[in-house]
């Protein structure tokens, strides 16, 4: 649910005001149904729960359509989820993928700092997996679990270092920079 919540809050934030179909259309066009397991039903559930939690405000100005706007509490929740997605390595990639989809909402220095925390955590995971692999004896096939953890950590470390390098080299337009789509309401409305 957290990846869906992050994405839904992020799309509403990006547009400043959005309805469920617009949110869903954007997320589906990005392939979020594949990399974050987002479904139409989970989008509408996240919207209802967002209103209930005080993250979103509903508006029925257009007959037959509910528009949503982010509240201050919703902005805080979005920023919390976004930061967590960058700094906390998870076994499943959906939160990281959701965070990457919202990457321009962070300043460059914020993103780099959070990714450096992630890098340190993944290096710790790799060391632990190396130790487990080296010390495992019975049953022998379980070693494959630790080999997989080591391989995943090695790839994650390389990717995280690469993203930090790309951000430090100025790749991508981030929040606070000219031409950013990272500030609330900065996304162009379709059609």
C-alpha positions as CSV (number, residue, x, y, z in Angstrom):
1,X,0.0,0.0,0.0
2,X,2.8,2.4,0.7
3,X,4.1,2.4,-2.9
4,X,0.6,3.1,-4.1
5,X,0.1,5.8,-1.5
6,X,3.4,7.5,-2.5
7,X,2.4,7.4,-6.1
8,X,-1.1,8.7,-5.6
9,X,0.0,11.5,-3.3
10,X,2.8,12.3,-5.7
11,X,0.5,12.5,-8.8
12,X,-2.0,14.7,-6.9
13,X,0.8,16.8,-5.7
14,X,2.3,17.1,-9.2
15,X,-0.9,18.4,-10.7
16,X,-2.0,20.3,-7.7
17,X,-5.5,19.0,-8.3
18,X,-6.4,15.7,-9.9
19,X,-9.3,13.2,-10.3
20,X,-9.0,9.4,-10.0
21,X,-9.0,8.7,-13.7
22,X,-6.2,11.1,-14.4
23,X,-4.1,9.6,-11.6
24,X,-4.8,6.1,-12.8
25,X,-4.1,6.9,-16.4
26,X,-0.8,8.5,-15.6
27,X,0.3,5.6,-13.4
28,X,-0.8,2.9,-15.8
29,X,1.0,4.7,-18.7
30,X,4.1,4.6,-16.6
31,X,3.8,0.9,-16.2
32,X,3.2,1.2,-12.4
33,X,0.9,-1.9,-12.6
34,X,4.0,-3.9,-13.3
35,X,6.8,-2.3,-11.2
36,X,4.7,-1.3,-8.2
37,X,1.7,-3.6,-8.5
38,X,-0.7,-0.7,-8.7
39,X,-4.2,-1.6,-9.8
40,X,-7.2,0.7,-10.5
41,X,-8.9,-0.5,-7.4
42,X,-5.8,0.2,-5.2
43,X,-5.7,3.8,-6.6
44,X,-9.3,4.5,-5.6
45,X,-8.7,2.8,-2.2
46,X,-5.6,5.0,-1.7
47,X,-7.7,8.1,-2.5
48,X,-10.4,7.1,0.0
49,X,-7.9,6.3,2.6
50,X,-6.0,9.5,1.9
51,X,-9.1,11.5,2.5
52,X,-9.9,9.6,5.7
53,X,-6.3,10.1,7.0
54,X,-6.4,13.8,6.2
55,X,-3.8,13.6,3.4
56,X,-6.2,14.6,0.7
57,X,-9.1,17.0,0.4
58,X,-12.1,16.1,-1.9
59,X,-13.8,18.6,-4.2
60,X,-17.0,17.9,-6.2
61,X,-17.0,21.1,-8.2
62,X,-17.3,19.3,-11.5
63,X,-20.5,17.3,-11.5
64,X,-20.0,13.5,-11.5
65,X,-16.3,13.8,-10.7
66,X,-14.3,14.0,-7.5
67,X,-11.1,16.0,-7.6
68,X,-8.4,15.7,-4.9
69,X,-5.9,18.2,-3.5
70,X,-3.0,17.5,-1.2
71,X,-3.3,18.9,2.4
72,X,-0.3,20.0,4.5
73,X,-0.5,16.6,6.3
74,X,-0.5,14.9,2.9
75,X,2.6,16.8,1.8
76,X,4.3,15.7,5.0
77,X,3.3,12.1,4.4
78,X,4.4,12.3,0.7
79,X,7.8,13.6,1.8
80,X,8.2,10.9,4.5
81,X,7.3,8.1,2.1
82,X,9.6,9.6,-0.6
83,X,12.6,9.9,1.8
84,X,12.0,6.3,3.1
85,X,11.8,5.0,-0.5
86,X,15.3,6.4,-1.2
87,X,17.1,5.5,2.0
88,X,15.6,2.2,3.1
89,X,16.5,-0.9,1.0
90,X,13.5,-3.3,0.9
91,X,13.4,-6.9,-0.4
92,X,10.7,-5.8,-2.9
93,X,11.5,-3.1,-5.3
94,X,8.1,-1.4,-5.5
95,X,8.8,1.4,-2.9
96,X,12.1,2.3,-4.6
97,X,10.4,2.3,-8.0
98,X,7.7,4.6,-6.7
99,X,10.3,6.9,-5.2
100,X,12.2,7.0,-8.5
101,X,9.0,8.0,-10.2
102,X,8.8,11.0,-7.9
103,X,12.5,11.7,-7.7
104,X,12.3,15.3,-9.1
105,X,10.2,16.3,-6.0
106,X,13.5,16.2,-4.0
107,X,16.4,18.6,-4.1
108,X,19.6,17.2,-5.6
109,X,21.4,17.4,-2.2
110,X,18.5,15.7,-0.4
111,X,18.4,12.8,-2.9
112,X,22.1,12.3,-2.8
113,X,22.1,12.3,1.1
114,X,19.3,9.8,1.2
115,X,21.0,7.6,-1.4
116,X,24.2,7.7,0.6
117,X,22.3,6.3,3.6
118,X,20.8,3.6,1.3
119,X,24.3,2.8,0.1
120,X,25.6,2.3,3.6
121,X,22.6,0.1,4.5
122,X,23.1,-2.1,1.4
123,X,26.8,-2.5,2.1
124,X,25.9,-3.7,5.6
125,X,23.4,-6.2,4.0
126,X,26.1,-7.4,1.7
127,X,28.5,-8.0,4.5
128,X,25.9,-9.9,6.5
129,X,25.0,-12.0,3.4
130,X,28.7,-12.7,2.7
131,X,29.1,-13.9,6.3
132,X,26.0,-16.1,6.1
133,X,27.2,-17.6,2.8
134,X,30.7,-18.3,4.1
135,X,29.3,-19.9,7.3
136,X,26.4,-21.9,6.0
137,X,26.7,-25.7,6.1
138,X,23.3,-27.6,6.3
139,X,21.2,-28.0,4.3
140,X,23.7,-27.1,1.5
141,X,21.0,-25.8,-1.0
142,X,20.2,-22.9,1.3
143,X,23.5,-21.4,0.4
144,X,21.7,-20.3,-2.9
145,X,19.6,-17.9,-0.8
146,X,22.7,-16.2,0.5
147,X,24.3,-16.2,-3.0
148,X,21.2,-14.5,-4.3
149,X,21.3,-11.9,-1.4
150,X,25.0,-11.2,-2.1
151,X,24.3,-10.8,-5.9
152,X,21.3,-8.5,-5.3
153,X,23.4,-6.4,-2.8
154,X,26.3,-6.1,-5.3
155,X,23.9,-4.9,-8.0
156,X,22.1,-2.5,-5.7
157,X,25.5,-1.1,-4.5
158,X,26.6,-0.5,-8.1
159,X,23.3,1.0,-9.2
160,X,23.1,3.3,-6.1
161,X,26.6,4.5,-6.6
162,X,25.8,5.2,-10.3
163,X,22.7,7.2,-9.4
164,X,24.6,9.2,-6.9
165,X,27.2,10.0,-9.6
166,X,24.6,10.9,-12.1
167,X,22.9,13.2,-9.7
168,X,26.2,14.8,-8.7
169,X,27.0,15.3,-12.4
170,X,23.8,17.3,-12.8
171,X,21.6,14.7,-14.5
172,X,17.8,15.2,-14.1
173,X,16.1,18.5,-13.2
174,X,15.4,18.4,-9.4
175,X,13.2,20.4,-7.0
176,X,14.4,24.0,-6.7
177,X,16.1,24.0,-10.1
178,X,14.9,25.9,-13.3
179,X,12.4,23.9,-15.3
180,X,11.6,21.5,-12.5
181,X,8.4,19.4,-12.3
182,X,9.2,18.8,-8.7
183,X,7.2,21.5,-7.1
184,X,3.5,21.1,-6.2
185,X,1.2,21.9,-9.1
186,X,4.0,22.1,-11.7
187,X,2.8,19.2,-13.9
188,X,1.1,20.3,-17.1
189,X,-2.5,19.1,-17.3
190,X,-3.2,16.9,-20.3
191,X,-5.5,18.0,-23.1
